[in-house]
Amino acid sequence: MSDRVVSSGQSLSGQDIAGGDSLVVMAGGSIVDTTIGAGASDAVYGMASNTTLMASASDTVFANVVAIGTKVGSGAAQYVSGGGVASATGVQSGGQLFVNSNGLAQAAIIES
């Protein structure tokens, strides 16, 4: 297992995060077109666009963060904390989207 941190001013694009690893995106950092592998996780305090969550992966969107276009695969989950926003999230059958009090999910697409 390894932890990867995207600091303020840094950007990560087109990367795969291996199963069991974790990714932290700090305020001012960003990830684009990133795949979070099976069993891996990411925590977003910065910006995230077009993240794909594989089976049993998790994604947490914290306050004052907008995550755009996340794809939640079967068995994966996205968590939106209070003050966080998930926009245009696509949730496949078997995936989960959790929105805490004062969090927001807009234009989500939930497959049955």
DSSP file with accessible surface (Angstrom, degrees, kcal/mol):
  #  RESIDUE AA STRUCTURE BP1 BP2  ACC     N-H-->O    O-->H-N    N-H-->O    O-->H-N    TCO  KAPPA ALPHA  PHI   PSI    X-CA   Y-CA   Z-CA
    1    1 A M              0   0  193      0, 0.0     2,-0.3     0, 0.0    20,-0.2   0.000 360.0 360.0 360.0 140.7    0.0    0.0    0.0
    2    2 A S        -     0   0   63     16,-0.2    20,-2.4     2,-0.0     2,-0.4  -0.985 360.0-135.8-140.7 153.8    1.2    3.5   -0.7
    3    3 A D  E     -a   22   0A 121     -2,-0.3     2,-0.4    18,-0.2    20,-0.2  -0.897  15.8-164.9-107.5 137.5   -0.2    7.0   -0.3
    4    4 A R  E     -a   23   0A 106     18,-2.3    20,-2.7    -2,-0.4     2,-0.4  -0.979   4.1-161.1-123.0 135.4    0.0    9.6   -3.0
    5    5 A V  E     -a   24   0A  76     -2,-0.4     2,-0.7    18,-0.2    20,-0.2  -0.960  10.4-158.9-121.2 130.3   -0.5   13.3   -2.3
    6    6 A V  E     -a   25   0A   5     18,-3.1    20,-2.9    -2,-0.4    23,-0.2  -0.939  26.5-155.3-104.4 110.4   -1.4   16.0   -4.8
    7    7 A S    >   -     0   0   54     -2,-0.7     3,-2.4     1,-0.2    23,-0.3  -0.273  32.7 -67.1 -84.1 169.9   -0.3   19.3   -3.2
    8    8 A S  T 3  S+     0   0   89      1,-0.3    21,-0.3    21,-0.1    20,-0.2  -0.288 124.4  20.5 -54.8 132.8   -1.6   22.8   -3.8
    9    9 A G  T 3  S+     0   0   73     19,-2.1    -1,-0.3     1,-0.3     2,-0.3   0.301 103.3 109.3  88.3  -9.8   -0.6   24.0   -7.3
   10   10 A Q    <   -     0   0  101     -3,-2.4    20,-1.7     2,-0.0     2,-0.4  -0.674  49.1-161.4 -98.7 156.3   -0.1   20.4   -8.5
   11   11 A S  E     -f   30   0B  79     -2,-0.3     2,-0.5    18,-0.2    20,-0.2  -0.994   5.5-160.1-136.8 141.1   -2.2   18.5  -11.0
   12   12 A L  E     -f   31   0B  14     18,-2.1    20,-2.6    -2,-0.4     2,-0.4  -0.989  16.9-178.2-121.1 127.0   -2.5   14.8  -11.8
   13   13 A S  E     -f   32   0B  70     -2,-0.5    20,-0.2    18,-0.2    21,-0.1  -0.988  57.8  -3.0-133.3 135.5   -3.9   13.7  -15.1
   14   14 A G  S    S+     0   0   49     18,-2.4     2,-0.3    -2,-0.4    20,-0.2   0.753  87.4 145.7  66.3  28.4   -4.6   10.3  -16.6
   15   15 A Q        -     0   0   75     17,-0.4    20,-2.5    -3,-0.1     2,-0.5  -0.677  43.2-140.0-101.5 153.7   -3.2    8.3  -13.8
   16   16 A D  E     -k   35   0C 119     -2,-0.3     2,-0.6    18,-0.2    20,-0.2  -0.945  10.0-150.3-109.2 129.0   -4.3    4.9  -12.3
   17   17 A I  E     -k   36   0C   9     18,-3.2    20,-2.7    -2,-0.5    23,-0.2  -0.887  27.0-124.5 -99.2 118.3   -4.2    4.5   -8.5
   18   18 A A    >   -     0   0   56     -2,-0.6     3,-2.2     1,-0.1   -16,-0.2  -0.210  34.2 -82.3 -66.6 153.8   -3.6    0.8   -7.8
   19   19 A G  T 3  S+     0   0   46      1,-0.3    20,-0.2    21,-0.1    -1,-0.1  -0.236 116.9  20.0 -54.2 134.1   -5.8   -1.3   -5.6
   20   20 A G  T 3  S+     0   0   27      1,-0.3    -1,-0.3    17,-0.3    20,-0.1   0.234 102.3 109.9  88.6 -14.2   -5.2   -0.8   -1.9
   21   21 A D    <   -     0   0   33     -3,-2.2    20,-1.9   -20,-0.2     2,-0.3  -0.424  56.8-140.5 -87.6 169.5   -3.4    2.6   -2.4
   22   22 A S  E     -ab   3  41A  23    -20,-2.4   -18,-2.3    18,-0.2     2,-0.4  -0.958   7.3-158.3-133.9 151.9   -4.8    6.0   -1.5
   23   23 A L  E     -ab   4  42A   1     18,-2.0    20,-2.3    -2,-0.3     2,-0.5  -0.995   3.6-166.7-128.5 131.6   -4.7    9.4   -3.1
   24   24 A V  E     -ab   5  43A  40    -20,-2.7   -18,-3.1    -2,-0.4     2,-0.7  -0.988   4.7-161.3-120.7 125.2   -5.2   12.7   -1.2
   25   25 A V  E     -ab   6  44A   0     18,-3.0    20,-3.2    -2,-0.5    21,-0.6  -0.917  17.4-150.3-106.3 109.5   -5.8   15.8   -3.3
   26   26 A M    >   -     0   0   81    -20,-2.9     3,-2.7    -2,-0.7    21,-0.3  -0.301  35.9 -74.3 -76.7 162.0   -5.1   18.9   -1.1
   27   27 A A  T 3  S+     0   0   65      1,-0.3    19,-0.2    19,-0.2    -1,-0.2  -0.311 125.5  24.5 -54.1 131.2   -6.8   22.3   -1.4
   28   28 A G  T 3  S+     0   0   55      1,-0.4   -19,-2.1    17,-0.2    -1,-0.3   0.303 104.5 104.3  90.3  -9.4   -5.4   23.9   -4.6
   29   29 A G    <   -     0   0    2     -3,-2.7    18,-2.4   -21,-0.3    -1,-0.4  -0.584  52.5-161.0 -96.4 165.9   -4.5   20.6   -6.1
   30   30 A S  E     -fg  11  47B  23    -20,-1.7   -18,-2.1   -23,-0.3     2,-0.4  -0.996  14.0-159.0-149.0 151.8   -6.4   18.8   -8.9
   31   31 A I  E     -fg  12  48B   0     16,-2.0    18,-2.1    -2,-0.3     2,-0.4  -0.990  12.0-173.7-129.0 141.7   -6.9   15.5  -10.6
   32   32 A V  E     -fg  13  49B  37    -20,-2.6   -18,-2.4    -2,-0.4   -17,-0.4  -1.000  67.1  -3.6-136.2 134.5   -8.3   14.9  -14.0
   33   33 A D  S    S+     0   0   82     16,-1.9     2,-0.4    -2,-0.4    18,-0.2   0.907  86.7 160.7  53.3  49.1   -9.2   11.6  -15.8
   34   34 A T        -     0   0    0     15,-0.4    18,-2.7   -20,-0.2     2,-0.5  -0.832  32.1-147.8-105.9 138.5   -8.0    9.5  -12.8
   35   35 A T  E     -kl  16  52C  39    -20,-2.5   -18,-3.2    -2,-0.4     2,-0.7  -0.927   3.7-154.3-107.0 126.1   -8.9    5.9  -12.2
   36   36 A I  E     -kl  17  53C   0     16,-3.3    18,-2.6    -2,-0.5    21,-0.1  -0.889  26.5-135.4 -99.1 111.3   -9.2    4.7   -8.6
   37   37 A G    >   -     0   0   12    -20,-2.7     3,-2.6    -2,-0.7   -17,-0.3  -0.057  35.8 -64.3 -68.4 169.0   -8.5    1.0   -8.7
   38   38 A A  T 3  S+     0   0   55      1,-0.3    18,-0.2   -19,-0.1    -1,-0.2  -0.267 124.6   7.4 -55.2 124.9  -10.4   -1.8   -6.9
   39   39 A G  T 3  S+     0   0   41     16,-0.8    -1,-0.3     1,-0.3    18,-0.1   0.400 105.0 116.9  82.7  -3.1  -10.0   -1.4   -3.2
   40   40 A A    <   -     0   0    1     -3,-2.6    18,-1.7   -23,-0.2     2,-0.3  -0.426  47.0-156.0 -90.1 170.7   -8.2    2.0   -3.5
   41   41 A S  E     -bc  22  58A  43    -20,-1.9   -18,-2.0    16,-0.2     2,-0.3  -0.977   9.3-160.1-144.7 156.8   -9.5    5.3   -2.2
   42   42 A D  E     -bc  23  59A   3     16,-1.8    18,-2.0    -2,-0.3     2,-0.4  -0.990   5.4-157.6-137.8 150.2   -9.2    9.0   -2.7
   43   43 A A  E     -bc  24  60A  20    -20,-2.3   -18,-3.0    -2,-0.3     2,-0.6  -0.997  15.6-155.5-124.5 123.3   -9.9   12.0   -0.5
   44   44 A V  E     +bc  25  61A   0     16,-3.0    18,-2.3    -2,-0.4   -18,-0.2  -0.900  35.4 149.4-113.6 113.5  -10.5   15.3   -2.4
   45   45 A Y  S    S+     0   0  104    -20,-3.2   -17,-0.2    -2,-0.6   -19,-0.2   0.350  79.6  39.3-108.6  -7.7  -10.0   18.7   -0.7
   46   46 A G  S    S-     0   0   12    -21,-0.6    20,-0.4   -19,-0.2     2,-0.4   0.233 111.8 -45.6-109.1-125.0   -9.1   20.3   -4.1
   47   47 A M  E     -g   30   0B  76    -18,-2.4   -16,-2.0   -21,-0.3     2,-0.4  -0.938  45.3-174.5-122.4 139.2  -10.6   19.7   -7.5
   48   48 A A  E     +gh  31  67B   0     18,-1.0    20,-2.6    -2,-0.4     2,-0.4  -0.999   3.1 179.3-133.8 132.6  -11.6   16.4   -9.2
   49   49 A S  E     -gh  32  68B  25    -18,-2.1   -16,-1.9    -2,-0.4   -15,-0.4  -0.999  65.7  -5.0-135.2 131.5  -12.8   15.9  -12.7
   50   50 A N  S    S+     0   0   57     18,-2.9     2,-0.4    -2,-0.4    20,-0.2   0.894  76.4 172.5  57.9  48.1  -13.8   12.7  -14.5
   51   51 A T        -     0   0    0     17,-0.4    20,-3.1   -18,-0.2     2,-0.5  -0.709  19.7-151.1 -85.5 137.4  -12.7   10.3  -11.8
   52   52 A T  E     -lm  35  71C  40    -18,-2.7   -16,-3.3    -2,-0.4     2,-0.6  -0.950   4.0-156.9-111.9 127.4  -13.5    6.6  -12.3
   53   53 A L  E     -lm  36  72C   1     18,-3.2    20,-2.0    -2,-0.5    23,-0.2  -0.909   9.3-155.4-105.9 118.4  -14.1    4.4   -9.3
   54   54 A M    >   -     0   0   87    -18,-2.6     3,-2.3    -2,-0.6   -15,-0.2  -0.279  47.8 -49.2 -82.1 176.9  -13.6    0.7   -9.8
   55   55 A A  T 3  S+     0   0   53      1,-0.3   -16,-0.8   -17,-0.1    20,-0.2  -0.150 127.3   3.1 -52.3 133.5  -15.2   -2.0   -7.7
   56   56 A S  T 3  S+     0   0   78      1,-0.2    -1,-0.3   -18,-0.2    20,-0.2   0.529  99.0 131.4  65.2  10.7  -14.8   -1.5   -3.9
   57   57 A A    <   -     0   0    2     -3,-2.3    20,-2.0   -21,-0.1     2,-0.3  -0.553  42.3-152.4 -82.5 158.1  -13.0    1.8   -4.5
   58   58 A S  E     -cd  41  77A  37    -18,-1.7   -16,-1.8    18,-0.2     2,-0.4  -0.977  12.1-166.8-136.1 150.9  -14.1    4.9   -2.6
   59   59 A D  E     -cd  42  78A   0     18,-1.8    20,-3.4    -2,-0.3     2,-0.5  -0.999   6.0-162.9-135.7 126.6  -14.1    8.6   -3.2
   60   60 A T  E     -cd  43  79A  33    -18,-2.0   -16,-3.0    -2,-0.4     2,-0.6  -0.968   2.6-161.2-117.4 125.8  -14.7   11.3   -0.5
   61   61 A V  E     -cd  44  80A   0     18,-3.3    20,-3.1    -2,-0.5    23,-0.2  -0.919  16.7-156.5-106.4 118.5  -15.5   14.8   -1.5
   62   62 A F    >   -     0   0   54    -18,-2.3     3,-1.1    -2,-0.6    23,-0.3  -0.276  33.8 -59.0 -93.7 176.6  -15.0   17.3    1.4
   63   63 A A  T 3  S+     0   0   48      1,-0.2    21,-0.3    21,-0.2    -1,-0.2  -0.174 119.7  17.4 -56.4 144.8  -16.4   20.8    2.1
   64   64 A N  T 3  S+     0   0  160     19,-1.8     2,-0.4     1,-0.2    -1,-0.2   0.702 100.7 118.9  66.7  22.7  -15.9   23.5   -0.5
   65   65 A V    <   -     0   0    2     -3,-1.1    20,-2.6    18,-0.2     2,-0.5  -0.944  49.2-158.3-119.7 140.5  -15.0   21.0   -3.2
   66   66 A V  E     - i   0  85B  65    -20,-0.4   -18,-1.0    -2,-0.4     2,-0.5  -0.983   6.1-165.7-116.3 120.0  -16.8   20.3   -6.4
   67   67 A A  E     -hi  48  86B   0     18,-2.8    20,-3.1    -2,-0.5     2,-0.5  -0.938  13.2-160.3-103.3 123.9  -16.2   16.9   -8.0
   68   68 A I  E     -hi  49  87B  75    -20,-2.6   -18,-2.9    -2,-0.5   -17,-0.4  -0.891  59.1  -4.6-113.0 131.0  -17.4   16.8  -11.6
   69   69 A G  S    S+     0   0   12     18,-2.7    -1,-0.2    -2,-0.5     2,-0.2   0.773  73.3 174.7  69.3  30.3  -18.2   13.8  -13.8
   70   70 A T        -     0   0    1     17,-0.5    20,-2.9    -3,-0.2     2,-0.6  -0.484  21.1-147.9 -69.3 138.4  -17.3   11.0  -11.3
   71   71 A K  E     -mn  52  90C 103    -20,-3.1   -18,-3.2    18,-0.2     2,-0.7  -0.950   8.8-159.8-110.0 116.5  -18.1    7.5  -12.6
   72   72 A V  E     -mn  53  91C   1     18,-3.4    20,-2.8    -2,-0.6    23,-0.2  -0.861  11.6-153.2-101.9 110.1  -19.0    5.1   -9.7
   73   73 A G    >   -     0   0    9    -20,-2.0     3,-2.3    -2,-0.7    23,-0.3  -0.219  37.7 -68.4 -77.2 169.2  -18.7    1.5  -10.7
   74   74 A S  T 3  S+     0   0   66      1,-0.3    21,-0.3    21,-0.1    20,-0.2  -0.353 124.9  15.3 -57.9 128.5  -20.5   -1.5   -9.3
   75   75 A G  T 3  S+     0   0   47     19,-1.8    -1,-0.3     1,-0.3    20,-0.2   0.345 106.2 108.9  87.1  -7.5  -19.4   -2.0   -5.7
   76   76 A A    <   -     0   0    0     -3,-2.3    20,-1.9   -20,-0.2     2,-0.3  -0.519  51.9-153.7 -96.5 168.6  -17.8    1.4   -5.5
   77   77 A A  E     -de  58  96A   6    -20,-2.0   -18,-1.8    18,-0.2     2,-0.4  -1.000  12.0-156.1-146.8 142.7  -19.0    4.4   -3.5
   78   78 A Q  E     -de  59  97A   0     18,-2.2    20,-3.1    -2,-0.3     2,-0.5  -0.975  14.3-160.8-115.0 132.6  -18.7    8.2   -3.5
   79   79 A Y  E     -de  60  98A  91    -20,-3.4   -18,-3.3    -2,-0.4     2,-0.6  -0.958   1.1-161.6-115.1 128.1  -19.2   10.1   -0.2
   80   80 A V  E     -de  61  99A   0     18,-2.8    20,-3.0    -2,-0.5    23,-0.2  -0.937  12.7-151.2-112.7 114.2  -20.1   13.8   -0.3
   81   81 A S    >   -     0   0   23    -20,-3.1     3,-2.5    -2,-0.6    23,-0.3  -0.293  40.4 -69.3 -76.6 166.6  -19.4   15.6    3.0
   82   82 A G  T 3  S+     0   0   30      1,-0.3    21,-0.3    21,-0.1    20,-0.2  -0.323 126.0  19.0 -56.1 129.9  -21.3   18.6    4.2
   83   83 A G  T 3  S+     0   0   35     19,-1.9   -19,-1.8     1,-0.3    -1,-0.3   0.336 102.2 115.8  87.9  -7.6  -20.5   21.6    2.0
   84   84 A G    <   -     0   0    1     -3,-2.5    20,-1.9   -21,-0.3     2,-0.4  -0.562  52.0-148.5 -91.2 160.3  -19.2   19.4   -0.8
   85   85 A V  E     -ij  66 104B  29    -20,-2.6   -18,-2.8   -23,-0.3     2,-0.5  -0.996  10.1-166.5-133.4 130.1  -20.7   19.1   -4.3
   86   86 A A  E     -ij  67 105B   0     18,-2.8    20,-2.7    -2,-0.4     2,-0.5  -0.979  18.0-169.3-111.4 117.8  -20.9   16.1   -6.6
   87   87 A S  E     -ij  68 106B  23    -20,-3.1   -18,-2.7    -2,-0.5   -17,-0.5  -0.929  62.8  -6.6-113.9 132.5  -21.9   17.2  -10.1
   88   88 A A  S    S+     0   0   44     18,-2.6     2,-0.3    -2,-0.5    -1,-0.2   0.849  80.3 175.1  56.8  39.9  -22.9   14.9  -13.0
   89   89 A T        -     0   0    0     17,-0.5    20,-3.1    -3,-0.2     2,-0.6  -0.597  20.3-149.7 -74.6 134.3  -22.0   11.8  -11.1
   90   90 A G  E     -no  71 109C  22    -20,-2.9   -18,-3.4    -2,-0.3     2,-0.6  -0.942  10.6-165.8-106.6 121.4  -22.8    8.6  -12.9
   91   91 A V  E     -no  72 110C   4     18,-3.3    20,-3.0    -2,-0.6   -18,-0.2  -0.931   8.3-149.0-112.9 113.6  -23.6    5.6  -10.7
   92   92 A Q    >   -     0   0   97    -20,-2.8     3,-2.8    -2,-0.6   -17,-0.2  -0.338  42.6 -74.5 -72.2 161.1  -23.7    2.2  -12.2
   93   93 A S  T 3  S+     0   0   68     19,-0.3    -1,-0.2     1,-0.3    19,-0.1  -0.331 126.2  24.3 -54.8 128.2  -26.0   -0.5  -10.9
   94   94 A G  T 3  S+     0   0   49      1,-0.4   -19,-1.8    17,-0.2    -1,-0.3   0.284 100.3 112.1  94.3 -10.9  -24.5   -1.7   -7.6
   95   95 A G    <   -     0   0   15     -3,-2.8    -1,-0.4   -21,-0.3     2,-0.4  -0.483  55.9-141.4 -87.4 167.1  -22.6    1.5   -7.0
   96   96 A Q  E     -e   77   0A 103    -20,-1.9   -18,-2.2   -23,-0.3     2,-0.4  -0.985  14.1-166.0-136.3 143.8  -23.5    3.9   -4.2
   97   97 A L  E     -e   78   0A  41     -2,-0.4     2,-0.5   -20,-0.2   -18,-0.2  -0.989  12.4-169.9-127.2 118.3  -23.6    7.7   -3.8
   98   98 A F  E     -e   79   0A  78    -20,-3.1   -18,-2.8    -2,-0.4     2,-0.5  -0.944   1.9-169.9-112.4 129.0  -23.9    9.0   -0.2
   99   99 A V  E     -e   80   0A  62     -2,-0.5   -18,-0.2   -20,-0.2     3,-0.1  -0.964  11.6-149.4-122.3 115.8  -24.6   12.7    0.5
  100  100 A N    >   -     0   0   92    -20,-3.0     3,-2.5    -2,-0.5   -17,-0.2  -0.262  44.0 -64.7 -75.5 168.0  -24.3   14.0    4.0
  101  101 A S  T 3  S+     0   0   98      1,-0.3    -1,-0.2   -19,-0.1     3,-0.1  -0.266 126.4  13.5 -53.6 132.4  -26.3   16.8    5.5
  102  102 A N  T 3  S+     0   0  141      1,-0.3   -19,-1.9   -20,-0.2    -1,-0.3   0.482 102.1 118.0  72.2   5.0  -25.6   20.1    3.7
  103  103 A G    <   -     0   0   17     -3,-2.5     2,-0.4   -21,-0.3    -1,-0.3  -0.512  53.8-143.4 -87.7 168.9  -23.8   18.2    0.9
  104  104 A L  E     -j   85   0B  82    -20,-1.9   -18,-2.8   -23,-0.3     2,-0.5  -0.995  18.7-172.0-141.3 133.0  -25.2   18.4   -2.7
  105  105 A A  E     -j   86   0B  38     -2,-0.4     2,-0.4   -20,-0.2   -18,-0.2  -0.997  19.5-175.2-118.1 122.1  -25.5   16.0   -5.6
  106  106 A Q  E     -j   87   0B  89    -20,-2.7   -18,-2.6    -2,-0.5   -17,-0.5  -0.959  61.1  -1.2-123.8 140.5  -26.7   17.6   -8.8
  107  107 A A  S    S+     0   0   78     -2,-0.4     2,-0.2   -20,-0.2    -1,-0.2   0.820  81.8 173.2  56.6  35.9  -27.5   16.1  -12.1
  108  108 A A        -     0   0   41    -20,-0.2     2,-0.6    -3,-0.2   -18,-0.2  -0.490  24.7-146.6 -72.7 145.1  -26.6   12.6  -10.9
  109  109 A I  E     -o   90   0C 112    -20,-3.1   -18,-3.3    -2,-0.2     2,-0.6  -0.959  14.0-168.2-114.7 114.9  -27.4    9.7  -13.3
  110  110 A I  E     -o   91   0C 111     -2,-0.6     2,-0.3   -20,-0.2   -18,-0.2  -0.911   8.0-151.6-108.9 116.0  -28.4    6.5  -11.4
  111  111 A E              0   0  109    -20,-3.0   -17,-0.2    -2,-0.6   -16,-0.1  -0.609 360.0 360.0 -83.6 145.7  -28.5    3.3  -13.4
  112  112 A S              0   0  146     -2,-0.3   -19,-0.3   -19,-0.1    -1,-0.0  -0.532 360.0 360.0-101.0 360.0  -30.9    0.6  -12.3
